[in-house]
Amino acid sequence: HSSARENLVQICVIDQEIEKFMCPVAAAIARAIPLYHSKSSLKELAPTSGVNVTFYSDNAGEVPTHPSAEKEYETASAVCNGVRLAAQLGDMPPAELSPDTYAQKCQEIANG
């Protein structure tokens, strides 16, 4: 088994106005990284892989994590989690995601 660190994807985004576009950029990245693999040799990769995105502004270097930027990070993170969940469910074939399985996943989400 691979460790989570071995499957970590690091992405650096550099833009002068990244503070304005952090959430949509993060959502696009979230959708671009696949979560579901139908090949049995890759099925274990998706649950252990992670994506670390660092935002840089041409003017100020790394976008700071001060309190005023924290809300942007929280919003982007929540949107990304939703995008990745929708992608995972949407990419699964009907043979693996039946109505019963879908209802079970929805219940798990609702229960936290």
Secondary structure by P-SEA (a helix, b strand, c coil): cccccccbbbbbbbcccccccaaaaaaaaaaaccccccccccccccccbbbbbbbbbcccccccccccaaaaaaaaaaaaaaaaaaaaaaacccccccaaaaaaaaaaaaac
